[in-house]
Amino acid sequence: MKQPYLLPDISQPGKAGCSLPALDVPPAALPPEELLRTELELPEVSEVELVRYFTALSRLNYGVDTGFYPLGSCTMKYNPKWHEDIARFPGFASIHPYQSPGTVPGALRLMFDLQALLTEITGMGITSLAPMAGAQGELASILMVKAYHRRRGDAARRKILVPDTAHGTNPATASMCGFEVNTVPSDSEGNLDLASLESMMDEQVAALSLTIPSTLGLFDPRIIEIGQLVHQKGGLLYGDGANLNSLLGKVKFGDLGFDCVQLNLHKTFSTPHGGGGPGSGPICAKSFLADFMPSPIAVKKAKEYSFTSPAESIGRLGAAYGNFSVMVKAYAYIRSLGAAGLKEVSEDAVISANYLKEKLKADYHLPYDRACLHEVVFSGKWQKAKGVATLDIAKRLLDYGFHPPTIYFPLVVEEALMIEPTETESQKTLDAFIDTMREIAREVEENPEVLRTAPHNTPVRRLDEATAARKPDLRWKMKSQRPG
Ligand SMILES: *Cc1c(COP(=O)(O)O)cnc(C)c1O
C-alpha cells in the first residue's frame, strides 16, 4: 500500500485549501516581533489534496467497522449505529451535567431504569452507574469491600485473593486499595484450584476477586462451592463481569454467590471501544452493601426522579454522573433486544467460540479441551517448537487482513492465542478466519521465514511495540524535524 500520507510530500508553495472572505473590519496589530515565529514550515495544499490526505490516513486504521477483530477479553463486537443516533438525540446530547436534575427528568429516568435493568440482569440488589471504566468499577467494588469490613470493626482483613488467570487490572486494583495480593493457582482443567483456595482462605482475606467466565473463557462449575468457602471465613466474593456477553439471560451473578460485580457497558452493551474511548463500568451489589455504593444513585420518589448518595458511600468517582452517552446506548441495546434477544446474544457468542475451538484444535494446541464460553484460548507451542512464535502468527494475520487475537495472555498458557469471535460475526467470516489460521499453520511447516518477517503488506512493517507505546509519534512534523 503506497500512499502519500505525509503532507509535506504533496505541499507546494502558494497552494491553499480555503479562501477567506475579504476583511470588513480594521486589521488588528500583530503581537510584538519577538513573540512571532517566522520559521514555521506549514504544508500548503489544495482542498482536494487535504481531503485525500485525511481519507488516506483513515484507511490506515483497522476497526470493527472494517473487519473481524477477535481480540480476546475485549469483546470487539459490532455495535448497531442506531444506538449512536439515539445517544445523539439533543435531549440526551445537549444537556449539561450541572443543570438542575429537575430540568432533565427523562435523563434521570433513563438512569433509574438502566440501574433496574442491570440489577435484574445480574440478580443483585442495587446498581450504581458512576464508574467510567471496568477498572474503575473494580476499584469501587474493592473500596466497598474495604468499607464493609471496616464497619464491622474487622481490621485484620488485609489480603485479596486473585486467581493466576486474572485480568491484570484485578491484582492492580487490590493493590491500589492497599491490600496484599495473594495468587490462587488454577488446576489442570483451568478451574480455580479448590484445595489451594481452602488453604489460603482465612480470617485475613477480605475478598476473592474472581472473573467468570475466567480469562481462559471457561465457566468454573464449582462456583457455588467457591462462594461458600469464601463466605464461611467471612470474606466477600467480588466478580469481574467485564465479559457478560457469555452469561446474559442464562445465569445471574447473584445466584452464583457473588456479593458485588462490575460490568463493562462498553464491551457487552453496545458502545464501541478501544483507543481510550468512553467507557462505563457500573457496579451491581447485594443489598447489604447498598450503604457503601458510589454516588450518585438515581432514585424515584412519588413519581419524581432525583439523585441520592448512600449513607456511607465510598464517594464520587468523577465530577459528574458517569459517562451518560454510554448509558443511553446500553439502555437502547437492552430495550431493543429484550430478554429473548439478550439470551440469544450469549448463545451466539458461545456457539461462535466453540465453533472456532473445534475447527482449529487439530492445527493449534488446545490446552483445555472442554466446552468454552465466549472465547477460546489456544497455545502456539506446536508452532513455537518449529521456530515460529505466537507473535509471528499474529503479525501474519495482518497480511491476510485480520486483526490478531490477544496474545501472550492469560499468562498460564504458553504462547497464548486468546480468540473472542463475539456474537456479531457471520459463519462466513468465522470460516474465512479458520481457513487463514489453517493456512498459517501450513506456512509454519513450509515457509516459516514468511511468518518471522511478517507483516509484509501493511503500511508499516514490524514495529518496536514498546517504543511505539511509550514514545508514540503522533504529531505532524515539519520537514526539518523529520528523520531523513
Ligand atoms: C476489559 C476488562 C477489564 C478492564 O476494563 P476497562 O474498561 O478497560 O478498565 C477488566 N477485567 C476484564 C476481565 C476485562 O476483560
The ligand as an SDF file (V2000), in Angstrom:
LIG
                    3D

 15 15  0  0  0  0  0  0  0  0999 V2000
  -11.6030   -5.2560   29.8120 C   0  0  0  0  0  0  0  0  0  0  0  0
  -11.5030   -5.9230   31.1120 C   0  0  0  0  0  0  0  0  0  0  0  0
  -11.2460   -5.1920   32.2750 C   0  0  0  0  0  0  0  0  0  0  0  0
  -10.9280   -3.6990   32.2860 C   0  0  0  0  0  0  0  0  0  0  0  0
  -11.9140   -2.8920   31.7500 O   0  0  0  0  0  0  0  0  0  0  0  0
  -11.5530   -1.3770   31.3290 P   0  0  0  0  0  0  0  0  0  0  0  0
  -12.8410   -0.7620   30.9530 O   0  0  0  0  0  0  0  0  0  0  0  0
  -10.5830   -1.4840   30.2070 O   0  0  0  0  0  0  0  0  0  0  0  0
  -10.9520   -0.7190   32.5180 O   0  0  0  0  0  0  0  0  0  0  0  0
  -11.2120   -5.8740   33.4710 C   0  0  0  0  0  0  0  0  0  0  0  0
  -11.4080   -7.2050   33.5270 N   0  0  0  0  0  0  0  0  0  0  0  0
  -11.6440   -7.9580   32.4190 C   0  0  0  0  0  0  0  0  0  0  0  0
  -11.8680   -9.4340   32.5540 C   0  0  0  0  0  0  0  0  0  0  0  0
  -11.7000   -7.3430   31.1800 C   0  0  0  0  0  0  0  0  0  0  0  0
  -11.9090   -8.0840   30.0780 O   0  0  0  0  0  0  0  0  0  0  0  0
  1  2  1  0
  2  3  1  0
  2 14  2  0
  3  4  1  0
  3 10  2  0
  4  5  1  0
  5  6  1  0
  6  7  2  0
  6  8  1  0
  6  9  1  0
 10 11  1  0
 11 12  2  0
 12 13  1  0
 12 14  1  0
 14 15  1  0
M  END
$$$$
